[in-house]
């Protein structure tokens, strides 16, 4: 008997050993797209590896499920292609960061397929982490905007994390 599948990518609904790892990787990606490209990239790489492992494990109709998922998101892939090709034709090649941010859009089908796999607890955790990260990011932006951000010297305590805060102190033209 074949496992039941969801409607977006046909990912199997049966729990697997990789389901928990995949959920944590999705949480890392959701937080990472807001705060750090390195965290987002690590999270999505682990997520995709878990997804591929499950496709290999459940070989029955795996190719058909992937094709159905691609067909469902044709407009999304056309948008991504347009956003990559048009600047290139105009002679302004996209930056690596721009390509990475654009490719985050390509992950929407995988994330949509994974959404049906998350338990209620995992959904709560994903929502909590994503909302908390967004809230902290917005509070930091507000502190910068209203001049309540600490001085550059006071952040020297965080030098061990090797994160450059110099961009926070750049002057904005105009």
Residue pairs with C-beta under 8 A, 6 or more apart in sequence:
2 60
2 61
3 12
3 13
3 14
3 58
4 12
4 13
5 11
5 12
5 13
5 65
6 13
6 113
6 116
6 117
7 116
8 69
8 72
8 109
8 112
8 113
8 115
8 116
9 65
9 66
9 68
9 69
9 109
9 110
9 112
9 113
10 61
10 64
10 65
10 68
10 69
10 113
11 51
11 54
11 65
11 113
11 114
11 116
11 117
12 54
12 58
13 116
13 117
16 54
16 57
18 50
18 53
18 54
19 50
19 117
21 46
21 50
22 46
22 47
22 50
22 51
22 54
22 114
22 117
23 114
23 117
23 118
23 119
23 122
23 125
23 126
24 46
25 43
25 44
25 45
25 46
25 47
25 50
26 43
26 47
26 111
26 114
26 118
26 126
27 43
27 122
27 125
27 126
27 129
27 130
28 39
28 40
28 42
28 43
28 46
29 39
29 40
29 43
29 44
29 47
29 107
29 111
30 43
30 126
30 129
30 130
30 133
31 39
31 40
31 43
31 129
31 130
31 133
32 38
32 39
32 40
32 41
32 42
32 43
32 44
33 40
33 104
34 130
34 133
34 134
34 137
35 133
35 137
37 97
37 100
37 101
40 104
41 100
44 104
44 107
47 110
47 114
48 110
51 110
51 113
51 114
55 62
55 65
55 66
56 62
69 109
69 113
70 77
70 109
72 109
73 108
73 109
76 105
76 106
76 108
76 109
77 106
79 105
80 102
80 103
80 105
80 106
83 94
83 102
84 94
84 99
84 102
87 93
87 94
88 94
94 102
115 123
118 126
140 149
142 148
143 149
144 168
149 168
152 165
152 166
152 169
155 165
158 165
